[in-house]
Amino acid sequence: MRNLDPSRARWIRTRMGLLCGVMGMALGGIVASAWRVQVQDGAEWREMAEKQRQRRLHVEPKRGTIYDRNGTPLAVSVEVPSVSVDVAEMLRAVDGQAAQDSTLRDAAARLGQALSMSADEVYAKLEPRHRFVWLKRRITGEEAAAVRDLGDARKQARPVRGLSIDGEGRRYYPARELAGPVLGFVATDGQGKDGLELSLEEDLRGRVEDVHGLRDRSGRLIFEGGGDEHALQGADVVLSIDEGIQHAAERELDAAMRTYETRGGSVVVVDPSNGDILALANVPGYNPNDYVDSAPDARRDRAVTDRFEPGSVMKPFVIAAALAAGVLRADDRIDCEHGVYRVGGVTVHDTHANDVLTPTEILARSSNIGALKIGLKLGESALHAAYRRFGFGEQTGVALPGEVAGVLRPRGRPWYDAETATASFGQGISVTALQLAMAMSALANGGRLLEPVLVKRVTDGRGATVRESGVRVRREVVPRGVARTVTEMLTAVTEPGGTAVEAAVPGFRVAGKTSTAQKVDASTGRYSTEKYTAVFAGFVPAERPRIVVAVVLDEPVIGHYGGDLAGPVFRRVAEATLRYLGVVSAVATAGSSWPETRPGGADAGAITALPAPAQPPVPSADAPAGGAPGAAVAGGVRVPDATGMPAHEAVMALTRAGLVPQIEGWGRAARQSPAAGSTVPRGSAVRVVFEPAS
């Protein structure tokens, strides 16, 4: 620069200074920006980077399995395909609004055909152009294959982009309708909505967690660590229900509903030694696999949600309480006033004109007057307390939603004399079928009221036991001797001369009680003469009870006597259950006679063989009397002639004769087998074919 003109040199130095200054300022700005990005705002930028690099997936664990007591699965979770779409990916490289709309219309038509959906329905899901939308969930294998073909460039000239098929959990019930109201169902959102699926939701659903993963340069997810899927999955539940016994109970209950045209019904089978519920059957029922097609009425677990006036089936508990209180002896004789008695301004009638009866005869003939006199002698307060001790008026604690407690008395005041009298034979109070079964179990096991067990065991995903149910005694209701005495009294109900001969199980002594309870007509507030609840509750064998069975039939149209309708259901359920459990009588039934009970003998604990009763059933004492059309003969009963009868009359005639009607066709009875007048064993089936009148 020494050879340069001084003025020019100064200009060069000025420009170099300016350039260095600008570069220095730029460098300072870069350093300041770097400091701000890396130090001042570093945490924020790092969080943004992590969000772009990582993905967090909401993982739904596999729902636990529900088993019966023998390990048979009743509710399982299976994986089924569901199809979703990324509409942005579908429209990638498609320019112009018109072209994109045309692409969506074309895809909607093709997808609708593959998924059995309308094109408009599919287009309505695509049109918002979301990055993720479910097209159809839980599709069939054929639909999944058709969708895969649509996205395969090797099979399609214009493949549909952005489709994704993922596995989703679906609840499956292998036994279909079996125990449907008890199990409940799981909705499409994975939430249990009824039955055990709802009450055990926390156990069955498992632990929901977020799983973290990284995206590689291709956008594929790489999960961090393998994790323990067993720690997340829902717990398995083992029930006390036995699939075989449940099937038998539902089969007989369904047959009774169709034969007697009942509005509904319940059967509860309980092991009285430990409170295990072996069967909890309800009709009508439903298939939880297709719950959307079922009516809410069919999904109701009637055994715990429906209360009814029990009627005469409450008499054993009144007598047990009176014996325990010392106000009644087993050999007392009570004047039943020749069938008419007035108390508290109310006149009570017996179906039959009884004079003096023992407590055993009061149960066998179901005398309302005899029962109310015992109840009045016990007193209002003691009677109410006795019912409470047997578990009425409070929930049983079973693990099912919607259980009701029943009603014992109007709130805030004691019973009047008339109310005490009617409550003694089961009017003016309400109970559930499960309460009735547990109360009868208390008599069967020697006076202990047990808590019902429906959930036996809960195990986590690794197989470790989370909790297990054992025998839980709620309270001692009556002394063992009183329970045994009442049991002996109850055997008279199913023996010749009792109201439930049809409930007798060949080879075993049965202890139980019938009821034919009138229902209150909501329109009049009075007891209906047309609507009844037919009930039988009992246990077998009487000497060493293995099962308690409570049968409730709501509003039967063909007949209404508890002994005639509920009794045969009890017998068939009890027979099937005893065979299933391997319970056999100690002595062959053929040629044997009614044995004499020998308490304290060497065989006192053995199950004694008993023959089927040979006498015809007496009319039910719980309702207006009716004649029995079948005549008893040596070795069986004579088949009545049903020819020309309509269905309800034929069923009534055969049922009262101690036979089981099998109905075919409609109209009037045209022929029957066995023929009228032939002699068959009691309990035999009679096939009746109906034809329309010409």
C-alpha positions in Angstrom: 0.0 0.0 0.0 3.1 2.2 0.1 3.0 2.6 -3.7 -0.7 3.6 -3.6 -2.0 7.0 -3.5 -2.4 8.1 0.1 -6.1 8.9 -0.4 -6.7 5.6 -2.0 -4.9 3.8 0.8 -7.0 5.5 3.4 -10.1 4.4 1.6 -8.9 0.8 1.5 -8.1 0.9 5.2 -11.6 2.3 5.9 -13.3 -0.4 3.9 -11.3 -3.1 5.6 -12.2 -1.6 9.0 -15.8 -1.5 8.1 -15.7 -5.1 6.8 -14.0 -6.3 10.0 -16.6 -4.5 12.0 -19.4 -6.0 10.1 -17.9 -9.5 10.4 -17.3 -8.9 14.1 -20.8 -7.9 14.6 -22.1 -10.9 12.6 -19.8 -13.2 14.6 -21.2 -11.6 17.8 -24.7 -12.2 16.7 -23.9 -15.8 15.9 -22.3 -16.3 19.3 -25.3 -14.6 21.0 -27.7 -16.8 19.0 -25.8 -19.9 19.8 -25.8 -18.9 23.5 -29.5 -18.3 23.4 -30.3 -21.6 21.7 -27.9 -23.8 23.6 -28.0 -22.1 27.0 -30.9 -19.7 27.5 -33.5 -21.7 25.5 -31.7 -25.0 25.6 -34.2 -26.9 27.7 -37.1 -25.9 25.4 -35.3 -26.9 22.2 -34.2 -30.2 23.7 -37.8 -31.0 24.7 -38.9 -30.2 21.2 -36.3 -32.5 19.7 -37.2 -35.3 22.0 -40.9 -35.0 21.0 -39.9 -35.3 17.4 -37.6 -38.2 18.0 -39.6 -40.1 20.5 -43.1 -41.5 20.4 -45.3 -42.4 23.4 -47.9 -45.2 22.8 -50.9 -45.8 25.0 -50.8 -49.5 25.5 -54.0 -51.3 26.5 -53.1 -54.5 28.3 -54.8 -57.8 27.5 -57.9 -58.3 29.6 -57.9 -61.1 32.1 -59.8 -64.4 31.5 -62.8 -65.5 33.5 -62.8 -69.2 34.3 -65.4 -71.5 36.0 -64.3 -73.4 39.1 -62.8 -76.2 37.0 -60.7 -74.0 34.7 -63.1 -73.8 31.8 -62.9 -70.4 30.1 -66.1 -68.4 30.2 -64.8 -65.1 28.9 -61.5 -64.6 27.0 -59.9 -61.8 25.0 -58.9 -62.5 21.4 -57.1 -60.2 18.9 -59.2 -59.2 15.8 -58.2 -56.8 13.0 -59.3 -53.2 12.7 -58.6 -50.9 9.8 -57.6 -47.2 10.0 -56.4 -44.7 7.4 -54.0 -41.7 7.2 -55.8 -39.5 4.7 -52.8 -37.1 4.3 -50.8 -40.1 3.2 -53.6 -41.2 0.9 -53.5 -37.7 -0.9 -49.8 -37.4 -1.0 -48.6 -36.4 -4.5 -52.2 -35.6 -5.5 -52.4 -31.9 -6.5 -55.5 -29.8 -6.8 -58.7 -29.8 -4.8 -60.7 -31.5 -7.5 -58.2 -34.3 -8.0 -58.0 -34.9 -4.2 -61.8 -35.0 -3.9 -62.0 -37.5 -6.8 -59.3 -39.6 -5.1 -61.3 -39.7 -1.9 -64.6 -40.6 -3.7 -62.9 -43.4 -5.5 -61.2 -44.7 -2.3 -64.5 -44.5 -0.4 -66.3 -46.6 -3.1 -63.7 -49.3 -3.1 -63.3 -49.4 0.7 -67.0 -49.5 1.2 -67.3 -52.5 -1.0 -64.4 -54.3 0.9 -65.8 -53.4 4.3 -69.5 -53.9 3.6 -70.1 -50.2 4.2 -71.8 -47.6 2.2 -69.5 -45.3 0.1 -71.1 -42.2 1.7 -70.3 -43.5 5.2 -66.7 -44.1 4.3 -66.4 -40.7 2.6 -67.8 -39.0 5.6 -64.8 -40.4 7.6 -62.3 -39.5 4.9 -63.5 -36.0 4.1 -62.1 -34.2 7.3 -58.7 -35.4 6.1 -57.3 -36.4 9.5 -54.0 -38.1 9.9 -55.7 -41.0 11.7 -59.3 -42.2 11.6 -60.8 -45.6 12.2 -62.7 -46.9 9.2 -64.1 -50.0 10.8 -63.1 -51.8 14.0 -63.1 -55.5 14.6 -63.5 -56.6 11.0 -63.7 -60.2 9.7 -60.7 -62.0 8.2 -62.3 -61.7 4.7 -62.6 -58.0 5.1 -59.1 -57.6 6.3 -57.8 -59.6 3.2 -59.9 -57.4 0.9 -58.4 -54.2 2.5 -54.9 -55.5 2.2 -55.5 -56.2 -1.5 -56.6 -52.6 -2.0 -53.3 -51.3 -0.7 -51.1 -53.8 -2.6 -49.4 -52.2 -5.6 -48.8 -55.6 -7.1 -52.6 -56.3 -7.3 -54.0 -52.9 -7.9 -53.3 -50.5 -10.7 -54.3 -47.6 -8.4 -53.5 -48.8 -4.8 -55.2 -47.1 -1.9 -52.4 -45.4 0.1 -52.4 -44.8 3.9 -54.3 -47.9 5.0 -53.3 -49.7 8.2 -54.6 -52.9 9.7 -53.9 -53.3 13.5 -54.9 -56.0 16.0 -57.4 -55.0 18.7 -58.6 -56.9 21.7 -62.2 -58.3 21.5 -64.0 -60.0 24.3 -65.2 -63.5 23.3 -67.6 -65.8 25.3 -67.0 -69.4 24.2 -70.2 -70.7 25.9 -72.4 -68.1 24.2 -75.6 -67.5 26.3 -74.3 -69.5 29.3 -74.3 -67.3 32.4 -74.7 -64.2 30.2 -76.4 -61.9 32.8 -73.8 -63.0 35.3 -70.7 -62.4 33.1 -72.0 -59.1 31.5 -70.2 -57.8 28.5 -67.4 -55.5 27.3 -68.1 -52.6 25.0 -66.1 -51.6 22.0 -64.1 -49.1 24.2 -62.8 -52.0 26.2 -64.8 -51.1 29.3 -66.9 -53.7 31.2 -70.5 -52.6 31.2 -72.5 -55.2 33.1 -72.2 -58.2 35.4 -68.8 -59.4 36.5 -67.1 -57.5 33.7 -68.2 -54.3 35.3 -67.8 -55.2 39.0 -64.3 -56.7 38.4 -63.2 -54.0 35.9 -60.2 -53.0 37.9 -58.9 -56.6 38.2 -59.7 -57.7 34.7 -58.5 -54.6 32.8 -55.0 -54.6 34.1 -52.5 -51.7 34.3 -52.6 -49.2 31.5 -49.1 -47.7 30.7 -47.4 -45.5 28.2 -44.6 -47.2 26.2 -41.8 -45.0 24.9 -40.1 -45.6 21.5 -37.7 -43.9 19.1 -38.2 -43.1 15.4 -35.3 -44.1 13.0 -34.6 -42.1 9.8 -37.3 -44.1 8.0 -39.9 -43.2 10.6 -40.1 -46.8 12.0 -40.6 -47.1 15.8 -37.9 -48.7 17.9 -39.2 -49.4 21.4 -37.0 -48.9 24.4 -36.5 -52.1 26.3 -38.6 -55.3 26.1 -40.8 -54.6 29.2 -42.8 -57.3 31.0 -46.1 -57.7 29.3 -47.3 -60.1 32.1 -46.9 -57.3 34.6 -49.4 -55.2 32.6 -52.1 -57.7 31.6 -55.3 -58.0 33.5 -55.8 -60.5 36.3 -57.5 -63.8 35.7 -60.6 -64.6 37.7 -61.8 -68.1 38.8 -65.5 -68.3 39.7 -67.3 -70.7 42.0 -69.8 -71.4 39.2 -69.6 -74.8 37.6 -70.2 -74.8 33.8 -71.9 -78.2 33.9 -74.3 -77.3 36.7 -75.0 -73.9 35.2 -75.9 -75.5 31.9 -78.3 -77.9 33.6 -80.0 -75.1 35.5 -80.4 -72.9 32.4 -81.7 -75.8 30.4 -84.4 -76.7 32.9 -85.3 -73.0 33.5 -85.6 -72.3 29.8 -87.8 -75.4 29.4 -90.0 -74.2 32.2 -90.3 -70.7 30.7 -91.4 -72.2 27.3 -93.7 -74.7 28.9 -95.5 -72.5 31.4 -95.0 -69.3 29.4 -93.4 -67.4 32.3 -92.4 -63.8 32.2 -89.0 -64.7 33.6 -87.3 -66.8 36.2 -84.2 -67.6 38.2 -82.5 -70.7 39.6 -79.7 -70.5 42.2 -77.7 -73.5 43.2 -75.5 -73.2 46.3 -73.1 -75.5 48.2 -74.4 -75.0 51.8 -71.2 -76.1 53.4 -69.1 -73.1 52.1 -71.5 -70.7 50.3 -70.1 -71.4 46.8 -72.6 -70.4 44.1 -72.6 -73.4 41.7 -75.1 -71.9 39.3 -76.9 -68.6 38.9 -79.3 -69.0 36.0 -81.8 -66.4 34.6 -84.3 -66.3 31.9 -84.6 -64.6 29.5 -80.9 -64.5 28.9 -78.7 -63.2 26.1 -75.5 -63.8 24.2 -72.8 -61.4 25.4 -71.0 -61.8 22.0 -74.0 -60.0 20.5 -75.0 -57.8 23.3 -76.1 -55.0 20.9 -78.9 -57.2 19.7 -80.3 -57.9 23.2 -82.9 -56.1 25.1 -82.0 -54.5 28.5 -84.6 -56.8 30.2 -82.7 -59.9 29.0 -79.4 -58.6 30.4 -80.8 -58.2 33.9 -79.4 -60.7 36.6 -82.8 -61.4 38.1 -81.5 -63.5 40.9 -80.0 -60.4 42.6 -81.8 -57.4 41.0 -85.4 -58.6 41.1 -87.3 -58.7 44.4 -90.6 -60.5 44.9 -93.0 -61.3 47.7 -91.9 -64.7 48.7 -95.1 -66.1 50.2 -95.2 -69.4 52.0 -91.6 -70.2 51.5 -90.9 -68.0 54.5 -92.7 -70.2 56.9 -89.7 -72.4 57.7 -87.8 -69.4 58.9 -90.7 -68.3 61.2 -90.9 -71.7 62.7 -87.1 -71.9 63.2 -87.1 -68.6 64.9 -90.0 -69.6 67.2 -88.3 -72.8 68.1 -85.0 -71.0 68.9 -86.8 -68.4 71.0 -88.6 -71.1 73.0 -92.1 -69.9 72.2 -92.8 -73.1 70.1 -92.1 -76.8 70.5 -91.9 -79.3 67.7 -94.9 -81.2 69.1 -97.2 -78.2 69.8 -100.7 -78.4 68.3 -102.0 -75.2 66.9 -105.7 -74.5 66.2 -106.0 -73.4 62.5 -109.6 -72.2 63.0 -111.1 -74.4 60.3 -109.4 -72.3 57.6 -110.7 -68.8 58.5 -109.2 -66.4 61.0 -109.5 -62.6 61.6 -106.6 -60.5 62.9 -106.2 -56.7 63.0 -109.3 -56.2 60.8 -108.0 -58.6 58.1 -109.5 -62.0 57.4 -107.0 -64.7 56.5 -108.0 -67.9 54.7 -106.4 -71.3 54.4 -106.9 -73.1 51.1 -108.1 -76.1 53.0 -110.2 -76.2 56.2 -107.6 -77.3 58.8 -108.3 -77.6 62.5 -105.5 -78.6 64.8 -102.0 -79.0 63.2 -98.5 -79.6 64.4 -95.7 -77.3 63.0 -94.7 -80.1 60.7 -98.2 -80.3 59.3 -98.4 -76.5 59.0 -95.4 -76.7 56.7 -96.6 -79.8 54.8 -100.1 -78.3 54.2 -98.8 -74.7 54.1 -101.3 -73.3 56.5 -101.3 -69.5 56.6 -103.3 -69.4 59.8 -100.9 -71.7 61.6 -97.9 -69.7 60.4 -99.4 -66.3 61.5 -100.3 -67.7 64.9 -96.7 -68.7 65.4 -95.5 -65.3 64.1 -97.8 -63.5 66.5 -96.6 -65.6 69.4 -93.0 -64.7 68.4 -93.9 -61.0 68.2 -93.4 -58.3 65.7 -89.9 -57.3 66.9 -88.6 -60.8 67.2 -90.0 -61.8 63.8 -88.4 -58.8 62.1 -85.1 -59.6 63.9 -85.3 -63.2 62.8 -85.8 -62.3 59.2 -82.8 -60.0 59.4 -80.7 -62.7 61.0 -81.5 -65.0 58.0 -80.2 -62.2 55.7 -83.4 -60.7 54.4 -83.6 -56.9 54.1 -79.9 -56.5 53.5 -77.5 -57.2 50.6 -75.7 -60.6 50.5 -72.5 -59.0 49.4 -72.1 -61.0 46.2 -69.7 -59.5 43.7 -72.4 -58.4 41.2 -73.7 -54.9 40.4 -77.3 -53.9 41.0 -78.0 -56.2 44.0 -81.1 -55.1 45.9 -81.7 -55.6 49.6 -85.4 -56.3 49.5 -87.9 -54.8 51.9 -89.0 -55.9 55.3 -91.1 -53.1 56.8 -92.2 -49.6 56.0 -89.4 -47.2 56.9 -89.6 -45.6 60.4 -92.3 -47.7 62.1 -92.9 -51.2 63.4 -95.4 -53.6 61.9 -99.1 -53.6 63.0 -100.6 -56.9 64.1 -102.1 -57.5 60.6 -98.7 -56.8 59.0 -96.9 -59.2 61.4 -99.5 -61.8 60.6 -99.1 -61.5 56.8 -95.4 -61.2 57.1 -95.4 -64.6 58.8 -96.5 -66.2 55.6 -94.4 -64.0 53.3 -96.8 -61.2 52.3 -95.9 -57.5 52.6 -92.2 -58.2 52.4 -89.8 -58.8 49.4 -86.7 -60.8 48.9 -84.4 -61.9 46.1 -83.7 -65.5 44.8 -80.1 -65.3 46.1 -81.3 -64.2 49.6 -83.7 -67.1 49.7 -81.0 -69.6 48.6 -78.6 -68.4 51.3 -81.3 -68.4 54.0 -82.2 -72.0 53.1 -78.5 -72.8 53.2 -78.4 -71.6 56.8 -81.0 -74.3 57.7 -79.1 -76.9 55.6 -75.7 -76.3 57.2 -76.8 -76.3 60.8 -77.7 -72.6 61.4 -74.8 -70.6 59.9 -75.6 -67.8 57.5 -72.7 -67.7 55.0 -71.6 -65.0 52.7 -72.2 -66.2 49.1 -69.0 -66.8 47.1 -69.0 -66.1 43.4 -65.3 -65.2 42.9 -63.1 -67.9 44.2 -59.7 -66.6 43.2 -58.0 -63.7 41.4 -54.5 -64.2 40.0 -52.2 -61.7 38.3 -50.5 -62.0 34.9 -47.6 -64.0 36.4 -50.0 -66.5 38.1 -49.6 -65.2 41.6 -52.7 -65.2 43.7 -53.9 -61.7 44.4 -56.8 -62.7 46.7 -58.8 -65.8 47.4 -62.2 -66.3 48.9 -62.8 -68.7 51.8 -65.8 -69.6 54.0 -67.1 -66.5 55.7 -69.8 -66.9 58.3 -71.9 -63.8 58.6 -73.7 -65.0 61.8 -75.2 -67.9 63.6 -78.9 -67.6 63.0 -80.3 -70.6 64.9 -78.9 -73.4 67.0 -77.8 -76.6 65.1 -80.5 -78.6 66.8 -83.2 -76.2 65.7 -81.9 -76.3 62.1 -82.0 -80.1 62.1 -85.5 -80.2 63.5 -86.8 -77.8 60.9 -85.0 -79.9 58.2 -86.9 -83.0 59.3 -90.2 -80.9 59.2 -89.4 -79.8 55.7 -89.0 -83.3 54.4 -92.8 -83.7 54.9 -93.4 -81.1 52.2 -92.0 -83.4 49.5 -93.4 -86.7 51.0 -96.8 -88.1 50.3 -99.4 -85.7 51.5 -97.2 -82.6 51.1 -97.6 -79.7 48.7 -94.4 -80.5 46.7 -94.4 -84.2 45.9 -93.2 -83.2 42.4 -90.0 -81.9 44.0 -89.1 -85.3 45.4 -85.8 -86.7 44.1 -85.9 -90.5 43.7 -83.4 -92.1 46.1 -83.0 -89.1 48.4 -84.9 -87.3 51.1 -85.6 -83.7 50.0 -86.2 -80.8 52.5 -87.9 -77.8 51.0 -90.9 -75.5 50.8 -93.2 -74.3 48.1 -94.8 -70.9 47.5 -97.5 -69.6 45.2 -97.4 -65.9 45.9 -99.9 -63.5 44.5 -98.4 -60.4 42.9 -99.6 -56.9 43.5 -101.5 -55.4 40.6 -99.9 -52.0 40.1 -103.1 -50.5 38.6 -105.3 -51.4 41.5 -102.9 -51.7 44.4 -104.5 -55.0 45.3 -103.3 -58.6 45.0 -103.9 -59.9 41.5 -106.0 -63.1 40.9 -104.1 -63.8 37.7 -100.4 -62.9 38.4 -98.4 -65.2 40.6 -94.8 -66.1 41.5 -94.2 -69.9 41.7 -91.4 -70.7 44.1 -89.7 -73.8 45.5 -86.5 -73.7 47.7 -85.0 -76.8 49.2 -81.9 -78.9 49.7 -80.8 -82.5 49.1 -79.9 -84.9 50.6 -81.7 -83.9 53.8 -79.4 -85.9 56.0 -76.2 -84.4 54.6 -77.1 -81.6 52.3 -74.8 -81.2 49.2 -76.8 -78.6 47.3 -79.4 -75.9 47.9 -81.6 -75.0 44.9 -84.0 -72.1 44.8 -86.4 -71.8 41.9 -88.4 -68.7 41.1 -90.8 -68.5 38.2 -92.3 -65.1 37.5 -95.9 -64.8 36.2 -96.5 -68.2 34.7 -99.5 -68.3 32.3 -100.1 -72.1 32.3 -100.7 -72.9 36.0 -99.4 -71.1 39.0 -98.9 -73.6 41.9 -95.3 -73.6 43.2 -95.4 -77.3 43.8 -96.6 -78.1 40.3 -94.4 -75.7 38.4 -91.2 -74.9 40.4 -91.1 -78.3 42.1 -90.4 -80.3 38.9 -87.7 -77.7 37.9 -86.1 -78.2 41.4 -86.2 -82.0 40.9 -84.6 -82.1 37.5 -81.9 -79.6 38.5 -81.2 -81.5 41.7 -81.0 -84.8 39.9 -78.6 -83.5 37.2 -76.4 -81.8 39.8 -76.2 -84.8 42.1 -75.3 -87.0 39.2 -72.7 -84.5 38.1 -71.2 -84.3 41.6 -71.1 -88.1 41.9 -73.5 -88.1 44.9 -75.2 -91.5 45.1 -77.7 -93.0 47.6 -76.3 -95.5 50.0 -78.9 -98.2 49.2 -80.5 -99.0 45.8 -83.9 -97.4 45.5 -85.7 -100.4 44.0 -88.0 -102.1 46.5 -86.9 -100.0 49.4 -89.4 -98.3 51.8 -89.3 -94.9 53.6 -86.7 -95.5 56.3 -86.9 -94.5 59.9 -84.4 -91.9 61.0 -82.1 -93.2 63.7 -80.2 -90.2 65.1 -76.9 -91.2 66.7 -76.7 -94.6 65.0 -73.7 -95.9 63.2 -75.1 -94.8 59.9 -76.5 -91.5 61.1 -74.3 -89.5 58.7 -74.9 -91.7 55.7 -77.1 -90.7 52.8 -80.1 -93.0 52.9 -81.8 -94.2 49.7 -85.5 -93.4 49.4 -88.0 -94.3 46.7 -89.9 -91.9 44.6 -93.3 -91.1 46.1 -96.1 -93.3 44.8 -99.0 -91.2 45.8 -100.4 -88.4 43.6 -99.6 -84.8 44.6 -102.1 -83.0 46.7 -103.3 -79.6 45.5 -101.0 -76.7 46.5 -102.1 -75.1 49.8 -100.5 -71.8 48.8 -103.4 -70.9 46.4 -106.9 -71.9 45.5 -107.3 -75.7 45.3 -107.4 -77.6 42.0 -108.0 -81.3 41.2 -105.3 -83.7 40.1 -106.3 -85.3 36.8 -104.0 -88.3 36.9 -105.0 -91.3 39.0 -102.3 -93.1 41.0 -102.0 -96.9 40.3 -99.6 -99.5 41.5 -96.2 -98.8 40.1 -96.9 -95.4 38.6 -99.7 -93.1 37.4 -102.3 -93.5 34.6 -101.7 -91.1 31.7 -104.7 -88.7 31.3 -106.4 -88.2 28.0 -105.3 -84.8 26.5 -106.9 -85.3 23.1 -108.9 -82.3 22.0 -107.4 -80.0 24.7 -105.7 -76.7 24.0 -102.1 -76.5 25.0 -102.5 -74.8 28.4 -105.2 -77.4 29.5 -103.1 -80.3 28.3 -100.0 -79.0 30.2 -102.1 -78.5 33.3 -103.6 -82.0 33.1 -100.3 -83.8 32.6 -98.4 -81.7 35.2 -101.0 -82.4 37.8 -100.7 -86.1 37.0 -97.0 -85.9 37.8 -95.9 -86.2 34.2 -93.7 -84.0 32.0 -95.4 -82.6 28.9 -93.5 -82.3 25.6 -95.4 -80.0 23.3 -95.2 -80.1 19.5 -97.2 -78.0 17.0 -100.1 -75.7 17.9 -103.9 -75.8 18.0 -105.5 -78.7 19.9 -104.1 -82.0 21.0 -104.4 -84.6 18.2 -102.4 -87.5 19.5 -100.2 -88.4 22.4 -97.5 -90.9 23.4 -97.8 -92.9 25.7 -101.5 -93.4 25.0 -104.2 -92.2 27.4 -104.9 -94.8 30.1 -101.5 -96.4 30.1 -99.5 -96.7 33.3 -96.1 -95.0 33.4 -93.7 -94.1 36.2 -94.2 -90.7 37.8 -92.0 -88.0 36.1 -92.2 -89.7 32.7 -92.4 -87.5 29.6 -95.6 -87.5 27.5 -95.3 -86.3 23.9 -98.4 -84.4 22.8 -98.8 -83.3 19.1 -101.1 -80.4 18.4 -102.7 -79.6 15.1 -104.8 -76.6 14.1 -108.6 -77.1 14.0 -109.9 -77.8 10.5 
